[in-house]
Amino acid sequence: MRRYSDWFQNRYKAQKERKSKFESISFREQPPIVTNEHLNGFSYDEKLGLPGEFPYTRGIQPTMYRGKIWTMRQFAGFGGPEDTNKRFKYLLSHGQTGLSTAFDMPCLMGYDPDHPMSKGEVGREGVSVASIEDMDRLFEGIPLDQVTTSMTINCTATVTLAFYFAIAKRRSISFDKIGGTIQNDMFKEFIAQKEWISPPAPSVKLVCDVIEYCAELAPKFNPVSISGYHIREAGATAVQELAFTLADGLGYVEHCIGRGMDVDSFAPQLSFFFDVHNDFFEEIAKFRAARRLWARMMKERYNAKKPKSLMLRTHAQTAGVSLTAQQPVNNVARVTMQALAAVLGGVQSLHTNSMDETLSLPTEEAVKVALRTQQIIAEESGVTNTIDPLGGSYYIEKLTDEIEAEAYSYIKKIDEMGGMLKAVELGYPQKEIAESSYQFQLKVDSKEEVMVGVNKYQDEEETPIPLHAIDPDVERLQIERTKALKASRNKELWEKSFKAIKQACKENRNVMPSLVDGVEHGVTLGEVSDIYREVFGVYRDPGLV
């Protein structure tokens, strides 16, 4: 067999290429071809192994999708609780296998609907939930012990989860029967999404309160979804997304161990959430590298013993930032490629964006197309028949190795700074992402990076598509409900509960037990958030210099 170098010099270099440079969306130079000569003594057992076995490169379950298809989740949340409940039931009736909840901006920032800061935002970007009664309406007719629920909320995750557990109590469902995930990732908020109440240190403490509470009482529930999605959406490269996400996870592990928890008591419940962007093979390799790197770090750094402590379980969502308002039907093709990359990368749960999400919340028809995209991949494509079908590909294995090594280099830098909390306080990941985002936009502006329908293949006239509209009366109704609840609740029980929550915060105890009790007596999301503001302080972004 002719060696690569001979072919490259004498045949390949003699031909003309159509571009001067080939790069991935993350600025990675792409080789014309990869052979076994590029793998530098690749060890199958060390790098790959078998599915369900360390280092889990090929997947965390022995059977993967031959045993169980990934959970199909479509993000849903708008208007009042009844509006989103109706959408939940619509999606479940069309084959969705897990619920995923979006909350409105007042919920995300810690304000009740009747607060002046909520004006004009109630029910707009997600569902309005301010009390246990709202949460009860949201999940009316949905069996909490049979359907897993994901909730995308962070600085007020403690309160939202307390609502959820409290309605389980109301329905006589024990916490150990409840499955699902709450995002609850504050490191990511300070790095990318910027929805916070208090400074980093107390915010991370609250995250770990939830981890500890679920480890003791709700073993099927994932108390944190360590999220690279928003990091990537803010402009990070694939390597930065992977590195900062795993470093966030290590930060939570360190804090939980620091409060006396055994790593194997909580690590099996940690979950992850990644973006799936346009560069098909880079995304596949990212998921494979993530599993291998996490397994090795948990084993070598923390001496985790349980196999489940080593397994990186992840939800994924197609890249919202890749969707275009121009020619929105093109987004169906983008989402299909991204979803296929997630499946070939071995995710456990997947959300596919709807074509209209750059213009509005998705319509029922658009969200059904997005769900059908997953179902077609699962049922018609054949890619689920063989586990890790790209394993052993010279290109995929080289790319997986490179991404793992580059991500670990970032993690070592963060270690040298004193860990993720210190790195966030110094603004290190924020600066790295800002620079990557700027460089990518320069490439789009110069048309070096093509966006079909945006900077190439544009249409002179756009064909409009149907859009979803929010009933403007939702805000009035939610304000009235919140005021009525506050007027009708037992004042003595409410006051006792409110004081108990505040005292738990002041004494640095786990706040979850007092929250679950308190919301049953009418304590609202905004009122708990006010306690956090008073006891822990309010964080202001210092900006980057």
N, C-alpha and C positions, 0 to 999 in steps of 0.2 A: 504494500500500500504506500502510495506516494505521501510523504510527510507534509504536514500543513504548511510549513515555511516555504517549501519548494513550490507548492501550488499557489501560495499567496504572492510570491515574487514573480513567478513566471507566467501565470495564467490570470489571476485575479487583478493584479496591478496593471495589467495591459488593457483592461477594459475601463470604460468611462462610467462613472456613477451619476445618478440624476441629482444628487445633492452633495455639497461640499462636506457636510457633517451630518451624521445620524445620531440623534439623542433621544432618550426617553423624556417623558413629561417632567421628570425630576432631574433633568440635566445630565443624566448618565449616558456617557458615550457608548454607542452600541456596536459590537463587533460584527463583521460581515458573516461570520460563521463560528461556531464553537465545536471543538473536537475533544477527544479524550486527552490530547496533549495539554489542554488548558486547565485540566482539573487537578493537576499537581498531586498525584497520588491519592486520589479520592478514595475514602474508606466507606464501603457500603454500611457496615455495622455502626460505625461512629456517626456518620452523617444522616443516614436514612433509617435503618432498622425496619421494623414492620408496623403496620397500623395498630394503634392501641398499646404500643410499647415505647419505652424511652429510646430516643429523645422526642418522639411523637411528630417527627417531620411529616410523616405520611398520614397523620390523622390521629385523633385521640381515642376513637373507638375501633375495635378490631374489624367490625363490619362496615363502618361508616354508612353511606347512603344505601347500601344493600340491606342494612338492617332497619334504618329509619331515615326518612327524608328530613332535611333541615326544617325547622319551624318557620312557617311563612307568616311574617308580620307586616301589616301595612299601618303606617303611622296615621292615627286618627285623633282628631280633637278640634272642636270649634263650637262657638256659641255656648248655650247652656248645657247642663248635664244631659238633658233629655235628647238634645240634638246629636251629641256624640254617642249616646247609648243606641240611638237608631242606626248610626253609621256602624258601630260595633256589630250589631245584629245583622246588618246587611252584609258585612264582610265575612262573618262566620257562616252565613247561609250560602256564600259563594266559595267556600273551601278554605278560608284562612284558618290557620291552626293555632294562632296566639294573638293576643291583643297588644297594641302599642299605643300609649296615650301621650298626646301633646297637650300641654297646659298653656294658658294664656300668659301674657307678660306680667300682669299683676301677681299671679301665682308665682311665677318664676322669680320675681323681685321682692316678694313678701308683703303684698298689700291686699287688703280686702276690696271687693267691688265698690264699697261706699267711701273709700279713701279718695281724696282729690287727685292723688297721683295716678289713679286707675282710669280717670276720665278718658273716654274714647278708645280704651284698649280692652275692655271687658269682652271676652269671648272672641277676640279678633284673630290672634295667632294660634289659639288653642282653646281648650275648654276651660270655663270658669269654675273653679272649685275652691271654696273658702271655708267649708265646714264639713262635718261628718254627714250632714243632711245632703249636701251637694254630692258627696262621694257615694252615698246610698242611691241617689237618683242616677248617677253615672253608671252604676253597675246593677241597676234594677233588672231582675230576670236573668242575670249571668251568674252561673255557679262558680264561685271563687276557688273551690277545691277541685274543679275539673278543667278550667281554662287558665293558662298562664298569662300573666299580665306584665307588660313592661311599661314603666313610667319614666318619662324624660323630664326630670326636674332635679335641681341640685342644691342651691342654698336653702331651700325650704323642703328638701327631701324628707327630713325627719318628721315634719308635720304631715306631709302627704301620706307617708307610709303609716303614720299613726292613724290617720283617717281610715286607711285601707284595712289595717288590722282591727280597728274598732268596729267596722261594719262586719268583719268576719265574726267577732265576738257576738255582735247583735244577731247574727244568723246561726249562732252555735257551731261555728266551724273552728276547729282548733288550728293554731298557727302552724303546726307541723304538717298540716295538709295543704298549705298554700304554696303554690309555685309561681315564680315570676322574677322580675328584676327591677330595681330602681337605680337610676343612673348615679346620682349621689357622688359625683366626682368633682371635688372642688379644686384640685390641682389644675385640671383642665380648664376650669372657669377662669382662673387667674392667668393662665397661659393664652387662652384663645377666645372663649365665648363671652367673658366679661359680665356675667350675671352673678352678683355676689351681694352679701349683706355685710359680713364682718371680715376682719383681716385673715390672712392665710392660716395662722396657727390655730385659733379657735374653730375655724371652718373645718380644718382637717380633723380636729378633735371630734366634731359632730359626725363626720363621716365614719370615724372609727367607733362612735357610739352605736351606730346602726349595724356595723359589722359585728360588734360584740353581741348585741341584742339578738340578731338573727342567728348567730352561731349557737346561742343558748336555746332559742325558742322556735325558730323557723328554719330548719335545716334544708328545706327545699327552695328557699328564697335566696336570690342573689342580692346581697346588700349593697353592692356597688358595681357599676358597669364602667370600668376604667376606659375612658373614651379617647381614642385617637381621632374619631370622626371630626370633631370640631377643630382639632389641631390641623388636620389636613385641609378642612374647608377654609381655614384662615390663611392658607398659602404654604403650608409645610410641604416638603418633599416626602416621598414614600419612606425614606430612611429616617427623617426627622419625626414623622408621624409614629413610626415603630419605636424609635429610641425614647422619645419623650413619653409615650404611652406606657412602655414597660418601666421606665424610671418612675412614673407616677405610681404604678403598681408596687414597685419596691418601696416607695415612700410610705404607702399605707401599711405594707407588711412591717416595716421598721417601727412605725408608730404603734401598731397593735402588739407587737412583741414587747415594745417599751412599756406598755401598760399591763404586762404580765401574762399575755395570752400565748398559748402554745401554737406554733405555726400551723400544725396539722389540725387544730381546732377550727380554723377559719379559712385557710387557703383554698380548700375545695369549693368554697362558695364564691370566690372571687371570679368575676366575669369581665370580659373585654368587649369593646365596640370599635370597629374599624371602618374607615371609609373604603370604598372601592372606586378607584378613579379610572381614567380612560386607557392607561398603558397596560394592556392585557397581561402580558407575561410578568411585568414588574409587580403587579398586584398579586398574582398567584404566588410568586416567589416570596413576597412580603409575608403572607400568611404562614407559609412553611417555615420561614426564618423566625417568625414570632414564636411559634410553638417550640422550636428547638432551643431558642435563646432563653425563653422563660423557664423551660424544664431544667436547663443546666444551671441557671442562676438560683432557682429555688432549691435544687439539690445541693449545689456547692456552697452557696452563701448561708443558707438557713438550715441545712441538714434536714429538709422535709422528708418524711418517711412514707406518707401515704401516696400512692400513685396519683390520686385525684388532686393532691396538692401541687403536682408537677404539670398538670394538664391545663393548657391555655384554652379555655372555652370562649368562643367569640360570636357575637352578633355582628352583622355587617349591614351597611346601607350604601346604596349606590350614591355617587357623588352629586350632591345638590348643586355644588359650584360649577359642575360641568354642563348643567342644563342651560338652554338658551331661550330667551324670549322670542328671538327671531326663529322662524320656521319651527315652532314647538313640536310638531309631529316628529321631527328628527330625534327628539329626545327618547322616543321609544327605542330607536336603534342603539343609542348610547347606553341606555339602561340595560338593554338585553346583553350587550357585550360585557358590561360591568358585572351583571348578575352571574353570567357564565364564569367569569374570572373568580368570583367569590365561591362558587360551587366547586370549581376545579382547585381552589385554594383550601377547601375543606372546612367551611364555616358551619356553625351549629344553628344559626338563625339568620334570616335575611329579610330586609325591607327593600322593595324596589320603588323608586320615586315615580311619580306620575308626570306625564308630559307637560302638564299645565302649571307646575309648582313654582315657576318663576313669575307667574302672572297672578296667581291666587291660590287659596287652599284648593285641593283637588276636587273635581266633580266626581260623582259616583261612577260615571262611565270611564273617566280617566283612571281612577283608582282600580277599577275592575280590570282594565287592560294591563296595568302594572302587576296585579296579582296573577292574571293569566300568563304573563311572561314567565313568572317563576314556575307555574304549573306546567307550561310547555317544556321548559328546560328539564323539569323533574320527570315528566311522563313521556316525552316524545324524542328528546335529543339523544338518549342513550349514554350520556356522560355519567350517569349515576350507577351504571352497571359494573364498572371497574374502579377499585379504590386507587386514588392518586394516579390517574392514567399518565400524567406527565412526569412522574417520578423516574429518574434515570436519564431523562433528557439532558444532554450535555449542557445546553443553554440554560435550562431551568436550574440545574444543580449549581452551575457557576454563578448564576444570578442570586440564588438563595444564599450561597456562601458569601458573596460580596455584600449583600444587604445586611446579613447577620454581623459581619465584621465591622461594617461602617456604623451600624446601630450601636454595637457594643463600645465602639470608640467614643461615641457621644455619652453613653452611660458612664464610662470611666471618668470623663470630664466632670459630669455631675457629681459623681462620688467624691472627686477631688475638691469640689466646692463645699462639701458637707452634706450632700443629699438634695433631694428635689425641693424640699421646703426652702432651703437656703438659695438654691438656684432660681426659684420663682421669685423670691424676695429681691434677688439681684437683677432680675429681668433677663436672664440668659436665654431661656427658650423663646421668650417673646421676641428678642432681638434677632435670633436665628430665623424664626418664621417670617418676620417682617422683611428681612433681606431676601429670602427665597420668593416671597410673594411679589416683591418689587421686580426681581429678575424675570419671573415668569410673565408679568405684565409687559415688560419691555419686549419679550419675545412675541407676545400676541400683537402688540402695537406695530412691530416691524414685519409682521406676517411670517416670521420664522416658525412660529407655532400656529398651525392652521386650526381655526374653529369654523367648521362648515356652517354656512349661513350667516356668519358674523363678519369674518374678514376674508372670506372666499366663498364663491358660489352663492352670493346674495340674491335675493329676489327684489325686484323693483316694488312690488306690492305684496303685503302680507295678507294671508287668508286668516281671518279671525276664527277662534275656536270658542266653544261655550265655556263660561267661567262660573265658579261657585260664588255665591253672594251670602253674606251674613245678615240675618235679620237684625235691623238696628234696635228692635225692641228688647233684645236679649239683655243689654246693659241695664235698662230700667228694671226688668224683672229680677235680675241678680242683685241689684242694689236693694230692692224692696225685700227680697228674701233674707238678705244678710241683716238688714235692720230689724226685720221681724224676729229673727232668731235671737239677736242680742236683747231684744225687748222682752222676750217670752221665757228665756232660760232661767233656771233657778239661780238667783244671784248669789246665794250663800255657797252653793256647791261650785259655781263658776269661780268665785273669788278664792276659795280654798284651793282649787285646781291651778288657777293662775299663779298663786303664791308658791305652790309646790314646784311648778316648772321653773320659776325664777330662782328658787332656792337650789334646785339641782344644778342650774347653770352656775350660780355663785360658788357652790361647793365643789365644782368640777366633777360631779357625778354623772353617770350615764343618764341622759335626759329622756331616753325613750320610754321607760316605765311611766313616768309622770305625764308624758305627752299622750300616751294611749289612754290613760285614765282621764286626762284633762279634756281631750276632744269629745269624749262621751258626755261631758257636762257643758258642751257648747263653746269651749275655747276655740277661736278661729285662727286661721293661718296668719292673718295680719297681726293678731295679738301676740302670738308666739314670736313672730318676726320682730315685733317691738321689744320683746324681752331680749332677744339676741342683740338688737341695736344698743339697748341700755347696758347690758352686762358685758358683752364682748366688744362693743364699739362698732363704728361704721368705717368701712374701708373705702379709701379714695385712691384711684389709680395714680401713682406718682408720675407716670409718663416715662418715656425712654429718652435718654440723652446719649 
